[in-house]
Amino acid sequence: MSIDKDTVKHISKLARISLDDKKIANLSKDLSSIMKFIEKLNELNTDKTSPLTSIINASLKSRSDEIRDGKIRDQILKNSPETNKEFFVVPKVIE
């Protein structure tokens, strides 16, 4: 499938992109070569090929979903310039 200059002009109009004649000619050649490459890929027999999600044949390790407090609340609150019991005090943003 080859893409001519009129098709490129139509696509650029739909995309609201302004192109000069030199760019249209270059894009026409580039898009035609891309389409030829896609047609070559479509000719390949991929019946025995399984789809890949990763190149590594490993699954993710699962872990138990546990709540861990860390028990470092006091250390974290020491970093705040102002606290209110167990919370950070921040300036009001919306008036």
Phi and psi in radians as a Rosetta constraint file:
Dihedral C 1 N 2 CA 2 C 2 CIRCULARHARMONIC -1.905 0.35
Dihedral N 2 CA 2 C 2 N 3 CIRCULARHARMONIC 2.538 0.35
Dihedral C 2 N 3 CA 3 C 3 CIRCULARHARMONIC -1.890 0.35
Dihedral N 3 CA 3 C 3 N 4 CIRCULARHARMONIC 2.066 0.35
Dihedral C 3 N 4 CA 4 C 4 CIRCULARHARMONIC -1.551 0.35
Dihedral N 4 CA 4 C 4 N 5 CIRCULARHARMONIC 3.083 0.35
Dihedral C 4 N 5 CA 5 C 5 CIRCULARHARMONIC -1.135 0.35
Dihedral N 5 CA 5 C 5 N 6 CIRCULARHARMONIC -0.604 0.35
Dihedral C 5 N 6 CA 6 C 6 CIRCULARHARMONIC -1.134 0.35
Dihedral N 6 CA 6 C 6 N 7 CIRCULARHARMONIC -0.662 0.35
Dihedral C 6 N 7 CA 7 C 7 CIRCULARHARMONIC -1.148 0.35
Dihedral N 7 CA 7 C 7 N 8 CIRCULARHARMONIC -0.720 0.35
Dihedral C 7 N 8 CA 8 C 8 CIRCULARHARMONIC -1.121 0.35
Dihedral N 8 CA 8 C 8 N 9 CIRCULARHARMONIC -0.719 0.35
Dihedral C 8 N 9 CA 9 C 9 CIRCULARHARMONIC -1.083 0.35
Dihedral N 9 CA 9 C 9 N 10 CIRCULARHARMONIC -0.730 0.35
Dihedral C 9 N 10 CA 10 C 10 CIRCULARHARMONIC -1.118 0.35
Dihedral N 10 CA 10 C 10 N 11 CIRCULARHARMONIC -0.774 0.35
Dihedral C 10 N 11 CA 11 C 11 CIRCULARHARMONIC -1.123 0.35
Dihedral N 11 CA 11 C 11 N 12 CIRCULARHARMONIC -0.732 0.35
Dihedral C 11 N 12 CA 12 C 12 CIRCULARHARMONIC -1.151 0.35
Dihedral N 12 CA 12 C 12 N 13 CIRCULARHARMONIC -0.580 0.35
Dihedral C 12 N 13 CA 13 C 13 CIRCULARHARMONIC -1.184 0.35
Dihedral N 13 CA 13 C 13 N 14 CIRCULARHARMONIC -0.744 0.35
Dihedral C 13 N 14 CA 14 C 14 CIRCULARHARMONIC -1.129 0.35
Dihedral N 14 CA 14 C 14 N 15 CIRCULARHARMONIC -0.623 0.35
Dihedral C 14 N 15 CA 15 C 15 CIRCULARHARMONIC -1.492 0.35
Dihedral N 15 CA 15 C 15 N 16 CIRCULARHARMONIC -0.041 0.35
Dihedral C 15 N 16 CA 16 C 16 CIRCULARHARMONIC 1.033 0.35
Dihedral N 16 CA 16 C 16 N 17 CIRCULARHARMONIC 0.774 0.35
Dihedral C 16 N 17 CA 17 C 17 CIRCULARHARMONIC -2.025 0.35
Dihedral N 17 CA 17 C 17 N 18 CIRCULARHARMONIC 2.257 0.35
Dihedral C 17 N 18 CA 18 C 18 CIRCULARHARMONIC -1.601 0.35
Dihedral N 18 CA 18 C 18 N 19 CIRCULARHARMONIC 2.282 0.35
Dihedral C 18 N 19 CA 19 C 19 CIRCULARHARMONIC -2.274 0.35
Dihedral N 19 CA 19 C 19 N 20 CIRCULARHARMONIC 2.475 0.35
Dihedral C 19 N 20 CA 20 C 20 CIRCULARHARMONIC -1.537 0.35
Dihedral N 20 CA 20 C 20 N 21 CIRCULARHARMONIC 3.008 0.35
Dihedral C 20 N 21 CA 21 C 21 CIRCULARHARMONIC -1.105 0.35
Dihedral N 21 CA 21 C 21 N 22 CIRCULARHARMONIC -0.606 0.35
Dihedral C 21 N 22 CA 22 C 22 CIRCULARHARMONIC -1.150 0.35
Dihedral N 22 CA 22 C 22 N 23 CIRCULARHARMONIC -0.749 0.35
Dihedral C 22 N 23 CA 23 C 23 CIRCULARHARMONIC -1.187 0.35
Dihedral N 23 CA 23 C 23 N 24 CIRCULARHARMONIC -0.629 0.35
Dihedral C 23 N 24 CA 24 C 24 CIRCULARHARMONIC -1.100 0.35
Dihedral N 24 CA 24 C 24 N 25 CIRCULARHARMONIC -0.749 0.35
Dihedral C 24 N 25 CA 25 C 25 CIRCULARHARMONIC -1.123 0.35
Dihedral N 25 CA 25 C 25 N 26 CIRCULARHARMONIC -0.758 0.35
Dihedral C 25 N 26 CA 26 C 26 CIRCULARHARMONIC -1.135 0.35
Dihedral N 26 CA 26 C 26 N 27 CIRCULARHARMONIC -0.751 0.35
Dihedral C 26 N 27 CA 27 C 27 CIRCULARHARMONIC -1.127 0.35
Dihedral N 27 CA 27 C 27 N 28 CIRCULARHARMONIC -0.652 0.35
Dihedral C 27 N 28 CA 28 C 28 CIRCULARHARMONIC -1.064 0.35
Dihedral N 28 CA 28 C 28 N 29 CIRCULARHARMONIC -0.783 0.35
Dihedral C 28 N 29 CA 29 C 29 CIRCULARHARMONIC -1.136 0.35
Dihedral N 29 CA 29 C 29 N 30 CIRCULARHARMONIC -0.793 0.35
Dihedral C 29 N 30 CA 30 C 30 CIRCULARHARMONIC -1.111 0.35
Dihedral N 30 CA 30 C 30 N 31 CIRCULARHARMONIC -0.818 0.35
Dihedral C 30 N 31 CA 31 C 31 CIRCULARHARMONIC -1.151 0.35
Dihedral N 31 CA 31 C 31 N 32 CIRCULARHARMONIC -0.605 0.35
Dihedral C 31 N 32 CA 32 C 32 CIRCULARHARMONIC -1.141 0.35
Dihedral N 32 CA 32 C 32 N 33 CIRCULARHARMONIC -0.728 0.35
Dihedral C 32 N 33 CA 33 C 33 CIRCULARHARMONIC -1.187 0.35
Dihedral N 33 CA 33 C 33 N 34 CIRCULARHARMONIC -0.620 0.35
Dihedral C 33 N 34 CA 34 C 34 CIRCULARHARMONIC -1.122 0.35
Dihedral N 34 CA 34 C 34 N 35 CIRCULARHARMONIC -0.762 0.35
Dihedral C 34 N 35 CA 35 C 35 CIRCULARHARMONIC -1.131 0.35
Dihedral N 35 CA 35 C 35 N 36 CIRCULARHARMONIC -0.645 0.35
Dihedral C 35 N 36 CA 36 C 36 CIRCULARHARMONIC -1.120 0.35
Dihedral N 36 CA 36 C 36 N 37 CIRCULARHARMONIC -0.690 0.35
Dihedral C 36 N 37 CA 37 C 37 CIRCULARHARMONIC -1.149 0.35
Dihedral N 37 CA 37 C 37 N 38 CIRCULARHARMONIC -0.697 0.35
Dihedral C 37 N 38 CA 38 C 38 CIRCULARHARMONIC -1.126 0.35
Dihedral N 38 CA 38 C 38 N 39 CIRCULARHARMONIC -0.672 0.35
Dihedral C 38 N 39 CA 39 C 39 CIRCULARHARMONIC -1.116 0.35
Dihedral N 39 CA 39 C 39 N 40 CIRCULARHARMONIC -0.652 0.35
Dihedral C 39 N 40 CA 40 C 40 CIRCULARHARMONIC -1.115 0.35
Dihedral N 40 CA 40 C 40 N 41 CIRCULARHARMONIC -0.708 0.35
Dihedral C 40 N 41 CA 41 C 41 CIRCULARHARMONIC -1.135 0.35
Dihedral N 41 CA 41 C 41 N 42 CIRCULARHARMONIC -0.625 0.35
Dihedral C 41 N 42 CA 42 C 42 CIRCULARHARMONIC -1.170 0.35
Dihedral N 42 CA 42 C 42 N 43 CIRCULARHARMONIC -0.370 0.35
Dihedral C 42 N 43 CA 43 C 43 CIRCULARHARMONIC -1.351 0.35
Dihedral N 43 CA 43 C 43 N 44 CIRCULARHARMONIC -0.281 0.35
Dihedral C 43 N 44 CA 44 C 44 CIRCULARHARMONIC -1.209 0.35
Dihedral N 44 CA 44 C 44 N 45 CIRCULARHARMONIC 2.500 0.35
Dihedral C 44 N 45 CA 45 C 45 CIRCULARHARMONIC -1.548 0.35
Dihedral N 45 CA 45 C 45 N 46 CIRCULARHARMONIC 1.953 0.35
Dihedral C 45 N 46 CA 46 C 46 CIRCULARHARMONIC -2.010 0.35
Dihedral N 46 CA 46 C 46 N 47 CIRCULARHARMONIC 0.413 0.35
Dihedral C 46 N 47 CA 47 C 47 CIRCULARHARMONIC -1.107 0.35
Dihedral N 47 CA 47 C 47 N 48 CIRCULARHARMONIC -0.682 0.35
Dihedral C 47 N 48 CA 48 C 48 CIRCULARHARMONIC -1.626 0.35
Dihedral N 48 CA 48 C 48 N 49 CIRCULARHARMONIC 0.089 0.35
Dihedral C 48 N 49 CA 49 C 49 CIRCULARHARMONIC -1.702 0.35
Dihedral N 49 CA 49 C 49 N 50 CIRCULARHARMONIC 2.192 0.35
Dihedral C 49 N 50 CA 50 C 50 CIRCULARHARMONIC -1.536 0.35
Dihedral N 50 CA 50 C 50 N 51 CIRCULARHARMONIC 2.566 0.35
Dihedral C 50 N 51 CA 51 C 51 CIRCULARHARMONIC -1.168 0.35
Dihedral N 51 CA 51 C 51 N 52 CIRCULARHARMONIC 2.547 0.35
Dihedral C 51 N 52 CA 52 C 52 CIRCULARHARMONIC -1.917 0.35
Dihedral N 52 CA 52 C 52 N 53 CIRCULARHARMONIC 2.500 0.35
Dihedral C 52 N 53 CA 53 C 53 CIRCULARHARMONIC -1.877 0.35
Dihedral N 53 CA 53 C 53 N 54 CIRCULARHARMONIC -0.306 0.35
Dihedral C 53 N 54 CA 54 C 54 CIRCULARHARMONIC -2.770 0.35
Dihedral N 54 CA 54 C 54 N 55 CIRCULARHARMONIC 2.743 0.35
Dihedral C 54 N 55 CA 55 C 55 CIRCULARHARMONIC -1.436 0.35
Dihedral N 55 CA 55 C 55 N 56 CIRCULARHARMONIC -0.205 0.35
Dihedral C 55 N 56 CA 56 C 56 CIRCULARHARMONIC -1.680 0.35
Dihedral N 56 CA 56 C 56 N 57 CIRCULARHARMONIC 2.262 0.35
Dihedral C 56 N 57 CA 57 C 57 CIRCULARHARMONIC -1.540 0.35
Dihedral N 57 CA 57 C 57 N 58 CIRCULARHARMONIC 1.237 0.35
Dihedral C 57 N 58 CA 58 C 58 CIRCULARHARMONIC -2.572 0.35
Dihedral N 58 CA 58 C 58 N 59 CIRCULARHARMONIC 2.622 0.35
Dihedral C 58 N 59 CA 59 C 59 CIRCULARHARMONIC -1.803 0.35
Dihedral N 59 CA 59 C 59 N 60 CIRCULARHARMONIC 2.844 0.35
Dihedral C 59 N 60 CA 60 C 60 CIRCULARHARMONIC -1.256 0.35
Dihedral N 60 CA 60 C 60 N 61 CIRCULARHARMONIC 2.458 0.35
Dihedral C 60 N 61 CA 61 C 61 CIRCULARHARMONIC -1.348 0.35
Dihedral N 61 CA 61 C 61 N 62 CIRCULARHARMONIC 2.320 0.35
Dihedral C 61 N 62 CA 62 C 62 CIRCULARHARMONIC -1.681 0.35
Dihedral N 62 CA 62 C 62 N 63 CIRCULARHARMONIC 2.660 0.35
Dihedral C 62 N 63 CA 63 C 63 CIRCULARHARMONIC -2.352 0.35
Dihedral N 63 CA 63 C 63 N 64 CIRCULARHARMONIC 2.794 0.35
Dihedral C 63 N 64 CA 64 C 64 CIRCULARHARMONIC -1.241 0.35
Dihedral N 64 CA 64 C 64 N 65 CIRCULARHARMONIC 2.574 0.35
Dihedral C 64 N 65 CA 65 C 65 CIRCULARHARMONIC -1.599 0.35
Dihedral N 65 CA 65 C 65 N 66 CIRCULARHARMONIC 1.616 0.35
Dihedral C 65 N 66 CA 66 C 66 CIRCULARHARMONIC -1.983 0.35
Dihedral N 66 CA 66 C 66 N 67 CIRCULARHARMONIC 2.527 0.35
Dihedral C 66 N 67 CA 67 C 67 CIRCULARHARMONIC -1.533 0.35
Dihedral N 67 CA 67 C 67 N 68 CIRCULARHARMONIC 2.099 0.35
Dihedral C 67 N 68 CA 68 C 68 CIRCULARHARMONIC -2.086 0.35
Dihedral N 68 CA 68 C 68 N 69 CIRCULARHARMONIC 2.046 0.35
Dihedral C 68 N 69 CA 69 C 69 CIRCULARHARMONIC -1.279 0.35
Dihedral N 69 CA 69 C 69 N 70 CIRCULARHARMONIC -0.665 0.35
Dihedral C 69 N 70 CA 70 C 70 CIRCULARHARMONIC 1.528 0.35
Dihedral N 70 CA 70 C 70 N 71 CIRCULARHARMONIC -0.421 0.35
Dihedral C 70 N 71 CA 71 C 71 CIRCULARHARMONIC 0.899 0.35
Dihedral N 71 CA 71 C 71 N 72 CIRCULARHARMONIC 0.747 0.35
Dihedral C 71 N 72 CA 72 C 72 CIRCULARHARMONIC -2.195 0.35
Dihedral N 72 CA 72 C 72 N 73 CIRCULARHARMONIC 0.441 0.35
Dihedral C 72 N 73 CA 73 C 73 CIRCULARHARMONIC -1.012 0.35
Dihedral N 73 CA 73 C 73 N 74 CIRCULARHARMONIC -0.785 0.35
Dihedral C 73 N 74 CA 74 C 74 CIRCULARHARMONIC -1.099 0.35
Dihedral N 74 CA 74 C 74 N 75 CIRCULARHARMONIC -0.664 0.35
Dihedral C 74 N 75 CA 75 C 75 CIRCULARHARMONIC -1.153 0.35
Dihedral N 75 CA 75 C 75 N 76 CIRCULARHARMONIC -0.668 0.35
Dihedral C 75 N 76 CA 76 C 76 CIRCULARHARMONIC -1.201 0.35
Dihedral N 76 CA 76 C 76 N 77 CIRCULARHARMONIC -0.761 0.35
Dihedral C 76 N 77 CA 77 C 77 CIRCULARHARMONIC -1.188 0.35
Dihedral N 77 CA 77 C 77 N 78 CIRCULARHARMONIC -0.346 0.35
Dihedral C 77 N 78 CA 78 C 78 CIRCULARHARMONIC -1.127 0.35
Dihedral N 78 CA 78 C 78 N 79 CIRCULARHARMONIC -0.434 0.35
Dihedral C 78 N 79 CA 79 C 79 CIRCULARHARMONIC -1.348 0.35
Dihedral N 79 CA 79 C 79 N 80 CIRCULARHARMONIC -0.278 0.35
Dihedral C 79 N 80 CA 80 C 80 CIRCULARHARMONIC -1.488 0.35
Dihedral N 80 CA 80 C 80 N 81 CIRCULARHARMONIC 2.418 0.35
Dihedral C 80 N 81 CA 81 C 81 CIRCULARHARMONIC -1.181 0.35
Dihedral N 81 CA 81 C 81 N 82 CIRCULARHARMONIC -0.484 0.35
Dihedral C 81 N 82 CA 82 C 82 CIRCULARHARMONIC -2.539 0.35
Dihedral N 82 CA 82 C 82 N 83 CIRCULARHARMONIC 2.335 0.35
Dihedral C 82 N 83 CA 83 C 83 CIRCULARHARMONIC -2.251 0.35
Dihedral N 83 CA 83 C 83 N 84 CIRCULARHARMONIC 2.806 0.35
Dihedral C 83 N 84 CA 84 C 84 CIRCULARHARMONIC -2.286 0.35
Dihedral N 84 CA 84 C 84 N 85 CIRCULARHARMONIC 1.653 0.35
Dihedral C 84 N 85 CA 85 C 85 CIRCULARHARMONIC 1.022 0.35
Dihedral N 85 CA 85 C 85 N 86 CIRCULARHARMONIC -1.732 0.35
Dihedral C 85 N 86 CA 86 C 86 CIRCULARHARMONIC -1.884 0.35
Dihedral N 86 CA 86 C 86 N 87 CIRCULARHARMONIC 0.231 0.35
Dihedral C 86 N 87 CA 87 C 87 CIRCULARHARMONIC -2.238 0.35
Dihedral N 87 CA 87 C 87 N 88 CIRCULARHARMONIC 2.721 0.35
Dihedral C 87 N 88 CA 88 C 88 CIRCULARHARMONIC -1.337 0.35
Dihedral N 88 CA 88 C 88 N 89 CIRCULARHARMONIC 2.510 0.35
Dihedral C 88 N 89 CA 89 C 89 CIRCULARHARMONIC -1.827 0.35
Dihedral N 89 CA 89 C 89 N 90 CIRCULARHARMONIC 2.152 0.35
Dihedral C 89 N 90 CA 90 C 90 CIRCULARHARMONIC -2.126 0.35
Dihedral N 90 CA 90 C 90 N 91 CIRCULARHARMONIC 2.709 0.35
Dihedral C 90 N 91 CA 91 C 91 CIRCULARHARMONIC -1.180 0.35
Dihedral N 91 CA 91 C 91 N 92 CIRCULARHARMONIC 2.609 0.35
Dihedral C 91 N 92 CA 92 C 92 CIRCULARHARMONIC -1.190 0.35
Dihedral N 92 CA 92 C 92 N 93 CIRCULARHARMONIC 2.308 0.35
Dihedral C 92 N 93 CA 93 C 93 CIRCULARHARMONIC -1.733 0.35
Dihedral N 93 CA 93 C 93 N 94 CIRCULARHARMONIC -0.709 0.35
Dihedral C 93 N 94 CA 94 C 94 CIRCULARHARMONIC -1.792 0.35
Dihedral N 94 CA 94 C 94 N 95 CIRCULARHARMONIC 2.288 0.35
